Amino acid sequence: MEFNLAEVHEAVAGVIPDHECIVWRDRRLTYTEVTERTRRLANYLIGRDLGIRKERSALAGWESGQSHVALYLFNCNEYLEGMLGSFKARVAPLNVNYRYVAEELLYLLRDARAEAIIYHAAMAPTLAAVLPELPGLTTLIQVADESGNALLPGAVDYEAALQSASADKPAVTPSPDDLYVLYTGGTTGMPKGVLWRQSDIYFAALGGSVPGYGEHESWESILSMAGAGQRVLPAP
């Protein structure tokens, strides 16, 4: 049995809709609220013509057939929403080190062929310095913060993007083959993107294998544990 993280989140939300899903400082979001917000983000990304380009069955193991969205953020609820919203749009999210200077940022975004980026306003000046050299980066979503930096040209405010999109379940069918792209830190060379199939990373690192219970072998296993208050996705 294989699983997709978008479908796991939707299934768990159906069982424990009022339980807290993300706790970030003084903000507490239930599964229902995160489901709505991530669906809206997914539909916004789909509306920007982002998503699946070619199924993995038609690709070599080192290739990606999905659009890539860079998450250039500090720790926050929008980071996890960015991951889940991307999964629900069949877009592959990737991490960006917020400490990068312009040269490092340009290298990573080029190497990743990022088509979209979700970033904190505090990072806007660094991003602005490299945007002219990234013609393929066409979707800019800016998360407001204490910096007070204005929106970059062509960017949309994160909350405005969510409100502009439908809260309906996206009209796509996620696959266990859909990717999460993990970029290494680059301490011994330039950063490299590691392609994780969602089903593989779910079992390897994200709650698909629970100590004392073994691997989930069915949807019934996941939902029964969720209903009993057991962990089936990473703790926030």
C-alpha positions in Angstrom: 0.0 0.0 0.0 1.3 3.4 -1.0 0.2 6.9 0.1 0.3 10.5 -1.0 0.7 13.2 1.7 -2.1 15.3 0.3 -4.6 12.5 0.6 -3.3 11.5 4.0 -3.9 15.0 5.3 -7.4 15.2 3.7 -8.3 11.8 5.2 -7.2 12.6 8.7 -9.0 16.0 8.6 -12.2 14.1 7.8 -11.8 12.1 11.0 -10.6 14.8 13.5 -11.7 18.1 11.8 -11.7 20.1 15.1 -8.4 18.9 16.4 -5.4 21.3 16.3 -3.3 20.7 13.2 -0.7 23.5 13.4 0.3 25.4 16.5 2.6 28.4 15.8 3.3 30.8 18.6 -0.2 32.2 19.5 -1.8 30.9 16.4 -3.7 27.6 16.5 -5.3 26.1 13.4 -7.6 23.1 13.3 -7.5 20.4 10.6 -10.6 22.0 9.1 -8.9 25.4 8.9 -5.6 24.0 7.5 -7.6 21.9 5.0 -9.4 25.1 3.7 -6.2 27.1 3.6 -4.2 24.5 1.8 -6.9 23.8 -0.7 -7.1 27.5 -1.5 -3.3 27.6 -2.0 -3.4 24.6 -4.2 -6.2 26.1 -6.3 -4.2 29.3 -6.6 -1.2 27.5 -7.8 -3.2 25.4 -10.3 -4.8 28.7 -11.5 -1.2 29.9 -12.3 -0.8 26.9 -14.6 1.4 25.0 -12.1 1.2 21.3 -11.5 2.0 18.0 -13.1 3.8 18.1 -16.4 4.7 14.5 -16.9 4.0 11.4 -14.8 7.0 9.7 -13.2 6.3 6.5 -15.0 7.5 8.3 -18.2 10.6 9.7 -16.5 14.0 8.5 -15.3 14.5 8.3 -11.6 16.5 11.5 -11.4 13.9 13.6 -13.3 10.9 15.6 -12.1 7.8 16.1 -14.1 6.2 18.6 -11.8 6.3 22.4 -11.3 8.6 23.4 -8.4 7.7 25.9 -5.7 10.4 27.3 -3.5 9.7 27.9 0.2 11.9 30.8 1.2 10.5 31.2 4.7 11.3 31.3 8.4 9.5 28.7 10.5 5.8 29.5 10.4 2.4 28.0 9.7 2.7 29.2 6.1 5.7 26.9 5.6 3.7 23.8 6.4 0.7 25.2 4.4 3.0 25.8 1.5 4.1 22.1 1.6 0.6 20.7 1.9 -0.9 23.2 -0.6 1.8 22.2 -3.1 1.1 18.5 -2.6 -2.6 19.1 -3.2 -1.8 20.9 -6.5 0.7 18.2 -7.5 3.4 20.8 -7.3 6.7 19.8 -5.8 7.9 22.0 -2.9 11.5 22.6 -2.1 13.3 24.2 0.8 15.4 27.4 0.6 17.9 28.4 3.4 16.8 31.8 4.6 20.5 32.6 5.3 21.5 32.5 1.6 23.0 35.6 0.1 22.0 36.6 -3.4 24.5 34.5 -5.2 23.5 31.3 -3.3 19.8 32.0 -3.8 20.2 32.5 -7.5 22.1 29.3 -7.9 19.5 27.2 -6.0 16.5 28.7 -7.8 18.1 28.2 -11.1 19.2 24.6 -10.3 15.7 23.8 -9.0 14.0 25.4 -12.1 11.6 27.0 -9.6 8.4 28.4 -11.2 7.0 29.8 -8.0 8.2 31.0 -4.7 6.6 31.7 -1.3 8.8 34.0 0.7 8.7 36.2 3.8 8.7 39.9 3.1 12.0 40.2 5.0 13.6 38.2 2.2 12.2 40.5 -0.5 15.4 42.6 -1.0 17.6 39.6 -1.6 15.0 38.0 -3.9 14.6 41.3 -5.8 18.3 41.3 -6.5 18.2 38.1 -8.5 14.7 38.2 -10.1 16.0 39.7 -13.3 18.1 36.6 -13.9 15.2 34.2 -13.2 12.7 34.6 -16.1 11.1 31.2 -15.3 10.1 32.3 -11.8 6.7 33.6 -12.6 4.6 33.3 -9.4 5.7 35.3 -6.4 3.7 34.9 -3.1 4.8 37.2 -0.3 4.1 36.5 3.4 3.7 39.6 5.4 6.0 40.0 8.5 7.4 42.6 10.8 9.8 44.0 8.2 7.1 46.0 6.6 8.7 45.5 3.1 6.3 46.2 0.3 5.2 43.6 -2.2 7.7 43.1 -5.0 6.5 43.9 -8.5 4.2 41.1 -9.7 3.9 39.6 -6.3 0.7 38.8 -4.5 0.1 38.8 -0.7 -0.2 35.3 0.7 -3.5 35.9 2.4 -4.9 37.7 -0.6 -3.9 34.7 -2.8 -5.7 32.4 -0.5 -8.9 34.5 -0.5 -8.9 34.8 -4.3 -9.0 31.0 -4.7 -11.6 28.3 -4.2 -11.8 26.3 -1.0 -13.1 23.3 -2.9 -10.9 20.2 -3.1 -8.6 20.7 -6.1 -9.6 18.8 -9.2 -6.5 16.7 -9.5 -5.6 13.2 -8.4 -2.4 13.1 -6.4 0.0 10.1 -6.8 2.3 8.3 -4.4 5.0 9.2 -7.0 4.5 12.9 -6.5 7.7 14.5 -5.2 9.0 16.4 -2.3 12.4 18.0 -3.2 14.9 18.4 -0.3 17.9 20.6 -1.0 21.1 19.8 0.9 22.8 22.6 2.8 25.8 22.9 0.4 28.4 22.8 3.2 30.8 20.6 1.1 29.8 21.9 -2.3 26.9 23.5 -4.0 23.4 22.5 -2.8 21.8 19.5 -4.5 18.2 18.6 -4.8 17.2 15.1 -3.5 14.0 13.8 -5.0 11.7 12.0 -2.5 8.6 10.1 -3.7 5.9 11.1 -1.2 5.1 7.5 -0.3 8.7 6.8 0.4 9.3 9.8 2.6 6.0 9.1 4.4 7.2 5.8 5.6 10.9 6.8 6.0 10.4 10.0 8.0 6.8 11.4 8.2 4.8 9.1 10.4 4.0 6.2 8.1 6.0 3.9 10.3 5.0 4.3 14.0 7.1 2.6 16.7 5.1 -0.1 18.3 2.6 -0.3 15.5 4.7 -0.9 12.3 3.9 0.6 8.9 0.4 1.7 8.0 -0.9 -0.9 5.5 -4.3 0.6 4.8 -6.4 3.7 5.0 -8.3 2.1 7.8 -5.1 1.8 9.8 -4.3 5.5 9.4 -7.8 6.7 10.2 -8.3 4.5 13.2 -5.0 5.8 14.7 -6.0 9.4 13.9 -9.4 8.9 15.6 -7.6 7.5 18.6 -5.3 10.5 18.8 -2.2 8.7 17.5 0.3 10.4 15.3 0.0 9.7 11.5 1.7 12.9 10.3 4.6 14.8 11.9 3.8 16.7 15.1 3.7 20.5 14.4 
